[in-house]
Amino acid sequence: MTNIKIIVEKHSDGYIAYPLGIQGVVIGEGNTYEEALTDVRSAIQFHVETFGAEVLEPESPVLEAFVAEASL
């Protein structure tokens, strides 16, 4: 089992999700957080089955991800 960090963004028209530490473009979407997460998990599984485990970085350099806001 491989743990993959996933970013989930909330937009006015739904959610998008994408993994960190995978070669290639993998995105999931949904009307809810859970739907987007389920969709991106399915997309990751398909991506790995299609292109092989080589698309997974052996160890993601990302330990944690944060969102910050700055006023200019």
C-alpha positions in Angstrom: 0.0 0.0 0.0 1.3 3.4 -1.0 0.2 6.6 0.8 -0.3 9.5 -1.6 -0.9 13.1 -0.5 -3.9 14.6 -2.3 -4.8 18.3 -2.6 -8.6 19.1 -2.6 -9.8 22.5 -3.7 -13.2 23.9 -3.2 -14.5 26.1 -6.0 -17.9 27.8 -6.5 -19.0 25.0 -8.9 -17.6 22.0 -6.9 -14.4 20.4 -5.8 -11.2 19.3 -7.7 -8.6 17.0 -6.3 -5.1 16.1 -7.5 -2.2 14.0 -6.1 1.3 15.0 -5.2 4.2 12.8 -6.2 2.9 11.2 -9.3 4.4 11.7 -12.8 1.7 12.8 -15.3 -1.6 14.6 -14.8 -4.2 13.1 -12.6 -7.3 15.0 -11.5 -10.6 14.1 -9.9 -13.7 16.3 -9.5 -17.1 16.2 -7.8 -19.9 18.1 -6.3 -18.7 17.3 -2.8 -15.3 16.8 -1.1 -16.0 13.0 -0.8 -16.9 12.7 -4.5 -13.8 14.5 -5.6 -11.6 12.3 -3.3 -13.3 9.1 -4.6 -12.9 10.3 -8.2 -9.2 11.1 -7.8 -8.5 7.8 -6.1 -10.1 6.0 -9.1 -8.0 8.2 -11.5 -4.8 7.4 -9.6 -5.5 3.7 -9.7 -6.2 3.8 -13.5 -3.1 5.9 -14.1 -0.9 3.4 -12.2 -2.5 0.4 -13.9 -2.1 2.1 -17.3 1.5 3.4 -17.0 2.9 1.2 -14.2 4.2 1.8 -10.7 7.1 3.8 -12.2 4.8 6.9 -12.2 4.9 6.9 -8.4 7.8 8.8 -6.9 9.6 6.4 -4.6 9.3 8.9 -1.7 7.4 12.1 -2.1 9.5 15.1 -1.0 6.3 16.8 0.3 5.8 16.2 4.0 2.8 18.4 4.4 0.9 21.0 2.3 -0.4 24.3 3.7 -2.6 27.1 2.3 -1.7 30.6 3.2 -3.1 34.0 2.3 -1.2 37.2 1.9 -2.5 40.7 1.4 -0.7 43.0 -1.0 
